[in-house]
């Protein structure tokens, strides 16, 4: 990489300088970054690494022009703004004191001890050591969007971390202002009096005038674009006025988010648009831009910079972890809460950059280029450590805080059945009739999506879909069940399915599990099903029926460990129980010993009349022992999970190939339960194991009662 970079640099700068191509390449990186989840690389790390590769210190493909400064600045404002916007004010009132305590702790420990290390170990002068302490003490909520996918945005640990971020950021920037101001020739009492007056005026405008104007505008104007632009104006002017007063724009963006918190409902379309734009464009732009200023080569060429980077990374990481550990003992918290607090408060990003840029400016001159390189490397490593720590902590905490009463899945009326093959219509319709909620009228919906290819072939597909829907409707009518049908044309089959689910509020979808074709990856169920699973977090059932569903003698259910922690656990369990009741066939559960009690308890409470057997399956590999005991008139239901969620296992990646090889003689249903989030409405940024994926503000929609 170094040789190629030197060649490109010697050739006269970046390979791509045209703004159109630069923007296109950045969008391509944002689009492709979610696929890094297949290599278990967190999304945030993937974007930073991509920035390193394309930047001037990597392959020098594109130039870090003004667009990265503008979009990146807006991106970091977005992170702070959204953190405050999604903050539950009631939780802040309840845990605010604890958050302030942790904020003081997570700033003072790194500030004091980090400043001492900078002075005595690195040999910096007192003023530079003070600013280094500010770098160690401040942090940015880079990994905050991860908690949303687990529904923990209102968890006490997350609220404490968010409040502490505001406290630490304010303290660091205030000390920066005082330190830099002390070097000015006119640093007398008049200067500080004017500074205090500006701050008071700023807070009056922000917390008294802003809410009144915002409430008036949002009530008077219902235009979607106008409302969104108004919120952007609120955020940007909040940051700009903060900088004008001598504060940092990050703090202003956070305070603007607090002001708008009560003005924007969490489940409103406006909230969706705010999060969508930020997470789809501005925040990735910021992360790629951070990667582009990372000079990874200094780790191999400059011994002094290497020593500086090692000391800064180790000091910042250990002191932030020490602060979280002390908070754990003071509040008698759990280890998982400690790890999550460390993950959320360890990432040094915008605050560190702001301090370094101000301190290294010619007017101040307290830091040289080696400190800049060290700070940039600190940003890289701290974001990597924070990403893994947050993923680990939030997953473990979600498992502990999830109760069976909460895992009810989404409350939606319709079961959507998608038809594409003539020989699967009967089996899929019968399955939908079995699992539907009999107490909800018009609970079934049939769908056929034809490609819009602009020629007669599209019309032929449309007519074939019409025939499939008529056949399904006849079968449903014969069972005295009402079925609504929809035959639509779309340029993308998956988009047509997802739009239908959203328009008609469908809670689950049944698709046909087709036979594998040559050249398919072992982890693929087909392009349509793969895209549907990634694009929808509601229950997906992929069915391949060997015999008519109504003739099944037994249903075997393979359940992975930790399945009880998924939000849709009892929803899919209810669907399986309905199959057992309607067909009067036994259900045989193979599940982990810790999961079986939840299944047994649910069956005993609500479906005691259903015949059931229970077998322990401590290792998921034992699934391969089942084909030998299954016959043609039995069906196996394999419960799996989407990548990045609690019950997901790496072994799930090979399920499509294993089903084709070992379960070809029996009927199979691959079941993906309801999960947190809704990517049909949003595109996420930071997810466990790197899936982008997908973050939402209205996770509570999935906390309603069982369908």
C-alpha positions, 0 to 999 in steps of 0.5 A: 500500500505504501509503494502505491501511495508514493506512486500516486503522490508523485504523480501529482496528488489524488487519483480522483479530484472531480467532485462528482466522482468523489461523492459517488465513491463515498456513496459507494463506500457507504453502500458497501460497508454493511457487507463487512458484517460477513467478516465480523467487522463493526460498521463504524470500524469499516468506514474508518478503515475505508477512509484510511485506504482511500485517503492521502496516506493510503492509496490516495484515491480521492482528495479530502476536500471541503465536502468532508469538512462540511459533511463531517462537521454536520455528521458529528453535530448529528451524533450529539443532536440525535443523542439528545433528541432520543434522550428520555427526559423522564429518565434524565430526571430520574438518573440525572444526578447519577449521570452528572456524578459519572460525568465528573468522574469520567472527566476528572480521572482522565484529566488529572491522571492523563495530564500528569502522564503527559507532563511526567512521561511525555515531557509536555509543558504544563499548559500542553499537559492541561489540554492533553488532559482535556483530550483524555477527559472528553469523549463523543457518543460515536457508538450511541446508535448501537443501543437502539437496536436492542431497545435500550435507549432509555436504559439507566446505563445509557442515560447515565452515559449520555448525561456524562457526555454532556458534562465531560464535553462541557468541562473539557471545552470550558477548560480549553477556552480558559487555557487558550484565553489566558494566552491572549494579551487582553485576557483581563477580567473584562474579557471573561465578563463578556464571555459569561454574558455571551453564555447567559444570552445564549442559554436564554435564547436556546432554552426560552426562545427556541422552544416557543419558535419551534412549537409555533412553526411545527404547529403552523406548518405541516409541510414535511420538507419544511419541518425537516429543514427547520430542525436542521436550522435549529441544530446548525444555528445552535452549534453556530451560536455556541461557537460564536459565544466561545463554546464548542459547536458540539455542545450547542448541537447537543443542547439544541437536541435537548430543546427539540426533544419535547417537540418531536415525537419519537414515532413521528415521520419527522423523527424518521427523516432526521435519523435517516438523513443523518445515519445514511449520509452525514455520519458516514461521511464524518467517519470516512473523513476521520479515516482519511486523516489517519497516517497509519505509516507513522506507526512504522516510520517515526519512533517518537510518534509510535511512543506518543501513540502508545502512551496516549492510547493506553492512557486514555483507554485505561483511565476511561475504563477506570472511571467506569469501574469506579462508577460500577462500585459506587452504584453497585452496578453490574459488570455488563453496565460497566462495559457498556458505559466504557464503550459509550464514553471511550470514543475520542473523536470530535472533541479531541479533534477540536482541542488539537486543532485549536491548540496546534493553530499558529496563534496558540502553538501548544501542540506540534504535528506529532501530537496531531498524529497521536490524537488521530491515532487515538481516535482510530483505536478508541473508536475500535475499542468502543465499538467492540465494548459497546456491542458486547455490553449492550448485548449482555445487558439486553439479555439480562434486562429482557423479560418474557412479558416484553417479548411479544413481537409486533402487534400487526393484523395481517399475515402476508403471503407472497406467491411466486410459484404455482406448486407452492400456493397450496402449502403457503396458503394453508400455513397462513390459515393455520398461524393466522389470528382467528380473532382479527378479521381480514387477517390474511393477505396474498401478494404477487410482485411482477418485475416492471421490465417495460415490455410484454414479459412484465405483463405476462408475469402480472397475469401469472401472478393474478392466476396464483392469487385467484387460486390462493383466494379460492383455497382460503374461501373454501376454508371460510377465511377471508383473504385480501389479494394484491397484484402489483408491478415493481422494479424490485421484488423485495421493495414491492414486498416491503412497501406492501408490508408497510402500507397494509401493516403486516406483522409477518410474511411467508415466502417460498424457500426455493431449491438451490441453484448452482453457484449460490453461496452457502449462506444464501437463500436466494437474492429475494429472501436474503434481501427481504430478511435484511430489509425487514425486521418482522417475522419471516417464514421461508417454507419448502413443503414436500407434502401438503401442510394439512397432512403433517404428522409431526412438527419438530422445532429446533431452537437456538440458545438465547432465543428467549431474549429476542423480541419476537420469541413468544410470537413465533412460539404462538404461531407454532402452537397454532399449527399444533392445535389446528393439525392436532399433531405433536410438537417436538422441541429441541432447545438449549437447556436454558431456553426450554423452561420458557417454552415449557412454561408458555405451553403449560399456561396457554396451550396445555392441550397441545401434545408436546415433547421436549429435548435438550440441544445444548450444542447447535451442531446437534441439529445435524442429528435430526435428519435421520429421525425425520420422515417425509410427512414431518416438518422441521421448523428451524428458528434462526436469527438475523446477524447482529442479534442476541441469538445469532450464531455463526453456524446460521451462515451455513444453514441454507446449504445444510438444509439443501444437503441434509433436509431434502427429504422433508418439509422445512420452514426457516423462521426469522423472528421479530427483531428490534428496529425497522429498516424499512423505515430507516437505515442504520449505522452502527450495529453489533457485528457491523451490520448497518444497519439499521437503527430506529427511534421507534423501537417501542412499537415492537414492545406491544402485546402479542398478536 
